């Protein structure tokens, strides 16, 4: 793969910016999801870092798809034209969001290739990412649905996996996808890594018409509805609520892979989806005592403790004699857990919602 030297012709970035990030509560909430936060201490939010990373590939050919409630925040953080932000009237899962962007681009640019990249991922090697995407774009021009398979660093149970086969003829570095598999348990994850499977990061590069035609093979009404909205955007509000709730993986990628129409470009560029506080802790440099602080370090006092502290409120946080602790203080909520139980934070959000504490979630 050669390094990227210039923007890719007719390549558009589609950035789905949704989800509440419940495993990062109370820092991430429905009103202020994780992509709007600086979680790496870089001074840039995850959304801004995503934009920074994609700009060399696409320049201003960008569509962000987000909820209506977050539209203004997205515009404020990115400083892009209003037409670059597509606001969903309600959450309908990724197929509707990405599919509508595809339908709009199909009309706007007949030669377009689009890449869908989540707003809340972290990539430590942008140059490596650019090279992988450039290879994927060339495969997409040949009418493949292309995904990027991340080289696993450990047998993770929080990601789906991609099984791939031989290299595609005429496309160096591009392999056929055998199948997508769901999140495994620890034993199965270990076997996947040993067999050379790749993590599924949910990145798809494809010509808009190819994506919509693949959708139409399984659900012609869905594809037609998306194209109708793109033809008359004034109908979005009325038509949106009737669209199916389904992920792009299930609606298109899995059946297309079974039909031998999906390719994968393997990538190793330091990817993380910041899925919980354990993941966040691993992204940040530890202090002298092994305790990571995201935020104002002067508000944290630690003695013989390791883990992660996020002092987002006004109080001093003191931690004494605790290992692998997670403490997040936002002023109106305080989370105390361990890195080992970080995935369970979402259950607190569910309980608060059930109890009617909507303002806290």
C-alpha positions as CSV (number, residue, x, y, z in Angstrom):
1,X,0.0,0.0,0.0
2,X,1.4,3.4,-0.9
3,X,0.9,6.5,1.3
4,X,-1.9,8.9,0.4
5,X,-0.6,11.8,-1.6
6,X,-3.8,13.7,-2.5
7,X,-7.6,13.5,-1.8
8,X,-9.3,10.6,-3.5
9,X,-11.4,11.6,-6.5
10,X,-15.2,11.5,-5.9
11,X,-14.6,9.8,-2.5
12,X,-17.1,10.9,0.2
13,X,-17.0,10.3,3.9
14,X,-20.2,9.4,5.7
15,X,-20.0,9.8,9.5
16,X,-22.8,8.2,11.5
17,X,-22.8,10.1,14.8
18,X,-25.3,8.4,17.0
19,X,-25.7,6.3,20.1
20,X,-25.7,7.3,23.8
21,X,-22.5,5.6,24.8
22,X,-24.2,4.1,27.9
23,X,-21.0,2.2,29.0
24,X,-19.3,5.6,29.4
25,X,-22.0,7.0,31.7
26,X,-22.1,9.5,33.4
27,X,-19.6,11.2,31.2
28,X,-21.5,10.2,28.0
29,X,-25.3,10.7,28.0
30,X,-28.2,10.8,25.5
31,X,-28.0,14.6,25.5
32,X,-24.2,14.7,25.2
33,X,-23.0,11.4,23.7
34,X,-19.3,10.3,23.7
35,X,-18.5,11.6,20.2
36,X,-19.0,15.1,21.4
37,X,-16.3,14.7,24.2
38,X,-12.6,14.9,24.2
39,X,-11.8,11.4,25.6
40,X,-8.1,11.3,24.7
41,X,-6.8,14.5,26.2
42,X,-5.9,15.8,22.8
43,X,-8.0,18.9,22.9
44,X,-10.2,17.6,20.1
45,X,-13.5,15.7,20.6
46,X,-13.9,12.2,19.0
47,X,-16.0,13.8,16.3
48,X,-13.5,16.5,15.6
49,X,-10.7,14.0,15.5
50,X,-12.7,11.9,13.0
51,X,-13.1,14.9,10.8
52,X,-9.4,15.8,11.0
53,X,-8.5,12.2,10.0
54,X,-10.9,12.1,7.0
55,X,-10.2,15.6,5.7
56,X,-7.0,14.6,3.8
57,X,-9.0,11.9,2.0
58,X,-12.2,13.8,1.1
59,X,-11.5,17.6,1.7
60,X,-15.1,18.9,2.1
61,X,-16.9,15.9,0.7
62,X,-18.4,15.0,4.1
63,X,-21.9,14.0,5.3
64,X,-22.5,13.6,9.1
65,X,-25.7,11.7,10.0
66,X,-26.8,12.5,13.5
67,X,-29.9,12.9,15.7
68,X,-31.9,16.1,15.4
69,X,-31.0,16.8,19.1
70,X,-27.3,16.9,18.3
71,X,-27.3,18.7,15.0
72,X,-26.4,22.1,16.4
73,X,-23.6,20.7,18.5
74,X,-22.2,18.9,15.5
75,X,-22.3,22.0,13.4
76,X,-20.7,24.0,16.1
77,X,-17.8,21.6,16.7
78,X,-17.0,21.0,13.0
79,X,-17.8,24.4,11.5
80,X,-19.1,22.8,8.3
81,X,-22.0,24.0,6.1
82,X,-25.5,23.1,7.2
83,X,-26.0,20.8,4.2
84,X,-23.1,18.6,5.5
85,X,-25.1,17.5,8.5
86,X,-28.1,15.3,7.9
87,X,-30.4,15.2,11.0
88,X,-32.4,12.0,11.6
89,X,-35.9,12.7,13.1
90,X,-35.5,9.6,15.3
91,X,-33.1,6.7,15.7
92,X,-33.6,4.0,13.1
93,X,-30.3,2.1,13.3
94,X,-27.4,2.2,10.9
95,X,-29.0,1.0,7.7
96,X,-31.5,3.9,7.5
97,X,-28.8,6.4,8.4
98,X,-26.1,5.1,6.0
99,X,-28.7,4.2,3.3
100,X,-30.2,7.7,3.2
101,X,-26.7,9.2,2.9
102,X,-26.1,6.7,0.0
103,X,-29.4,7.7,-1.7
104,X,-28.5,11.4,-1.5
105,X,-24.9,10.8,-2.8
106,X,-26.3,8.6,-5.6
107,X,-28.2,11.7,-6.9
108,X,-25.5,14.2,-6.1
109,X,-22.4,12.5,-7.6
110,X,-22.9,9.6,-10.0
111,X,-19.2,8.7,-9.8
112,X,-19.2,8.7,-6.0
113,X,-17.6,6.1,-3.7
114,X,-18.6,6.5,-0.1
115,X,-17.0,5.3,3.1
116,X,-18.9,5.0,6.4
117,X,-16.7,5.7,9.5
118,X,-18.2,6.1,13.0
119,X,-17.7,9.4,14.8
120,X,-16.5,7.9,18.0
121,X,-13.5,5.7,17.1
122,X,-9.9,6.4,17.9
123,X,-7.1,5.7,15.4
124,X,-3.5,6.3,16.4
125,X,-1.9,5.9,12.9
126,X,-3.8,8.1,10.5
127,X,-1.3,7.5,7.6
128,X,-1.8,3.8,7.9
129,X,-5.5,4.3,7.9
130,X,-5.3,6.5,4.8
131,X,-3.4,3.9,2.9
132,X,-5.9,1.1,3.8
133,X,-8.8,3.3,2.8
134,X,-7.2,4.2,-0.6
135,X,-6.9,0.5,-1.3
136,X,-10.5,-0.1,-0.3
137,X,-11.7,2.7,-2.6
138,X,-10.1,1.1,-5.6
139,X,-11.9,-2.2,-4.8
140,X,-15.2,-0.3,-4.3
141,X,-14.8,1.2,-7.8
142,X,-14.9,-2.3,-9.1
143,X,-18.4,-2.7,-7.5
144,X,-17.3,-4.6,-4.4
145,X,-18.8,-3.9,-1.0
146,X,-15.6,-3.4,1.0
147,X,-15.0,-3.5,4.7
148,X,-11.8,-2.9,6.7
149,X,-10.7,-5.8,8.9
150,X,-8.8,-4.7,12.0
151,X,-5.8,-6.8,13.1
152,X,-6.7,-8.1,16.6
153,X,-4.4,-7.2,19.4
154,X,-6.2,-9.7,21.8
155,X,-9.1,-12.1,21.8
156,X,-11.8,-9.5,22.4
157,X,-15.4,-10.5,23.2
158,X,-16.8,-7.1,22.5
159,X,-16.4,-7.1,18.7
160,X,-17.7,-9.1,15.8
161,X,-15.2,-10.8,13.6
162,X,-14.5,-11.2,9.9
163,X,-13.4,-14.5,8.3
164,X,-11.6,-13.9,5.0
165,X,-10.2,-16.1,2.2
166,X,-8.1,-15.6,-0.9
167,X,-6.9,-12.3,-2.4
168,X,-9.3,-10.9,-5.1
169,X,-7.8,-11.2,-8.5
170,X,-6.4,-7.9,-9.8
171,X,-6.8,-6.1,-6.4
172,X,-3.6,-6.5,-4.4
173,X,-4.2,-6.4,-0.6
174,X,-7.9,-7.1,-1.0
175,X,-9.4,-10.4,0.2
176,X,-12.7,-12.1,-0.2
177,X,-14.9,-12.2,2.9
178,X,-16.2,-15.6,3.9
179,X,-18.5,-14.5,6.6
180,X,-19.2,-12.0,9.4
181,X,-19.6,-13.6,12.9
182,X,-21.2,-12.2,16.0
183,X,-19.4,-11.3,19.2
184,X,-18.0,-14.5,20.6
185,X,-17.2,-15.7,24.1
186,X,-13.6,-15.8,25.3
187,X,-12.8,-19.3,24.2
188,X,-14.3,-18.8,20.7
189,X,-12.6,-15.3,20.4
190,X,-9.2,-17.0,21.1
191,X,-9.9,-19.5,18.3
192,X,-10.8,-16.7,15.9
193,X,-7.6,-14.9,16.5
194,X,-5.6,-18.0,16.1
195,X,-7.3,-18.6,12.7
196,X,-6.5,-15.1,11.5
197,X,-9.9,-13.6,11.7
198,X,-10.2,-9.8,11.8
199,X,-12.2,-7.5,14.0
200,X,-15.2,-6.0,12.4
201,X,-15.0,-2.2,13.0
202,X,-18.2,-1.4,11.0
203,X,-16.3,0.5,8.3
204,X,-17.8,0.1,4.8
205,X,-16.6,1.5,1.5
206,X,-18.9,1.2,-1.5
207,X,-20.5,2.9,-4.4
208,X,-23.8,4.3,-3.2
209,X,-25.8,2.6,-6.0
210,X,-24.2,-0.8,-5.2
211,X,-25.2,-0.4,-1.5
212,X,-28.8,0.4,-2.3
213,X,-29.1,-2.3,-5.0
214,X,-27.8,-4.9,-2.5
215,X,-30.4,-3.6,0.0
216,X,-33.1,-3.8,-2.6
217,X,-32.3,-7.5,-3.2
218,X,-33.4,-8.3,0.3
219,X,-35.9,-5.4,1.0
220,X,-36.9,-3.6,-2.2
221,X,-39.4,-1.4,-0.3
222,X,-36.7,-0.1,2.1
223,X,-34.3,0.8,-0.8
224,X,-37.2,2.5,-2.7
225,X,-38.2,4.5,0.4
226,X,-34.7,5.8,0.9
227,X,-34.4,6.8,-2.8
228,X,-37.8,8.5,-2.6
229,X,-36.7,10.6,0.4
230,X,-33.5,11.6,-1.4
231,X,-35.6,12.6,-4.4
232,X,-37.8,14.8,-2.2
233,X,-36.1,15.6,1.1
234,X,-39.2,17.5,2.3
235,X,-40.8,14.0,2.9
236,X,-38.1,13.0,5.4
237,X,-40.2,13.8,8.5
238,X,-43.2,11.8,7.3
239,X,-41.4,8.9,5.8
240,X,-38.6,8.3,8.3
241,X,-40.6,6.7,11.1
242,X,-41.8,3.9,8.8
243,X,-38.3,2.7,7.8
244,X,-37.1,-0.6,9.3
245,X,-34.8,-0.6,12.4
246,X,-31.9,-2.8,11.3
247,X,-28.1,-2.5,11.2
248,X,-26.3,-2.3,7.9
249,X,-24.4,-5.5,8.8
250,X,-27.6,-7.5,9.0
251,X,-29.4,-5.8,6.1
252,X,-26.7,-5.8,3.5
253,X,-23.2,-7.0,4.6
254,X,-24.0,-10.5,5.9
255,X,-26.2,-11.6,2.9
256,X,-23.8,-10.0,0.4
257,X,-20.9,-11.9,2.0
258,X,-22.8,-15.1,1.7
259,X,-23.2,-14.3,-2.0
260,X,-19.5,-13.7,-2.4
261,X,-19.8,-10.0,-3.0
262,X,-17.9,-8.5,0.0
263,X,-14.2,-7.9,0.2
264,X,-12.0,-6.9,3.1
265,X,-8.8,-4.8,3.3
266,X,-6.8,-5.9,6.4
267,X,-5.6,-2.9,8.5
268,X,-3.4,-2.4,11.5
269,X,-3.5,1.3,12.4
270,X,-4.2,1.4,16.2
271,X,-8.0,1.3,16.2
272,X,-10.2,1.4,19.3
273,X,-13.9,2.1,19.6
274,X,-13.7,3.4,23.2
275,X,-16.4,1.1,24.2
276,X,-16.1,1.4,28.0
277,X,-13.9,2.8,30.7
278,X,-11.5,-0.1,30.6
279,X,-10.9,0.7,26.9
280,X,-10.5,4.4,27.7
281,X,-8.0,3.7,30.4
282,X,-5.8,1.7,27.9
283,X,-5.7,4.7,25.5
284,X,-4.4,7.2,28.1
285,X,-0.9,7.4,29.5
286,X,-0.6,6.3,33.2
287,X,0.8,8.7,35.8
288,X,3.8,7.9,38.0
289,X,1.6,5.8,40.3
290,X,-0.3,4.0,37.6
291,X,-3.4,6.1,37.9
292,X,-4.8,7.8,34.7
293,X,-6.5,11.1,35.1
294,X,-8.7,12.5,32.3
295,X,-9.3,16.1,33.1
296,X,-7.9,18.5,35.8
297,X,-5.2,16.5,37.6
298,X,-5.1,19.1,40.4
299,X,-8.5,17.8,41.5
300,X,-7.2,14.2,42.1
301,X,-5.3,12.9,45.1
302,X,-4.2,9.3,45.0
303,X,-2.2,7.0,47.3
304,X,-1.2,3.5,46.3
305,X,-4.0,3.3,43.7
306,X,-4.3,2.4,40.0
307,X,-7.0,2.8,37.4
308,X,-8.8,5.8,35.9
309,X,-10.3,9.0,37.5
310,X,-12.3,11.5,35.5
311,X,-12.8,14.6,37.7
312,X,-15.5,16.4,35.6
313,X,-17.2,18.0,38.6
314,X,-16.0,20.6,41.0
315,X,-14.9,18.4,43.8
316,X,-11.5,16.9,44.7
317,X,-11.5,13.1,44.2
318,X,-9.3,11.1,46.6
319,X,-8.5,7.5,46.0
320,X,-6.5,5.4,48.6
321,X,-5.3,1.9,48.3
322,X,-7.5,0.7,45.4
323,X,-6.4,-1.2,42.3
324,X,-7.9,-0.9,38.8
325,X,-10.5,1.6,40.0
326,X,-12.8,3.7,37.8
327,X,-14.1,6.9,39.3
328,X,-16.1,9.4,37.2
329,X,-17.5,12.5,38.9
330,X,-19.7,14.8,36.9
331,X,-21.1,16.9,39.7
332,X,-24.7,15.5,39.4
333,X,-23.6,11.8,39.3
334,X,-20.7,9.8,40.7
335,X,-19.7,6.4,39.3
336,X,-17.3,4.1,41.2
337,X,-16.5,0.7,39.7
338,X,-13.6,-1.4,38.5
339,X,-12.1,-1.9,35.1
340,X,-13.2,-5.5,35.2
341,X,-16.8,-4.5,35.6
342,X,-16.7,-1.5,33.1
343,X,-19.0,-3.2,30.6
344,X,-21.8,-3.4,33.3
345,X,-22.1,0.4,33.6
346,X,-24.9,0.3,31.0
347,X,-27.1,-1.5,33.5
348,X,-27.1,1.5,35.7
349,X,-28.3,3.6,32.8
350,X,-31.1,1.1,32.2
351,X,-32.1,1.2,35.8
352,X,-32.1,5.0,36.0
353,X,-34.2,5.2,32.9
354,X,-36.7,2.7,34.3
355,X,-37.0,4.7,37.5
356,X,-37.7,7.9,35.5
357,X,-34.4,9.7,36.1
358,X,-34.3,10.8,32.5
359,X,-32.2,13.9,33.2
360,X,-29.4,11.7,34.5
361,X,-29.2,9.5,31.4
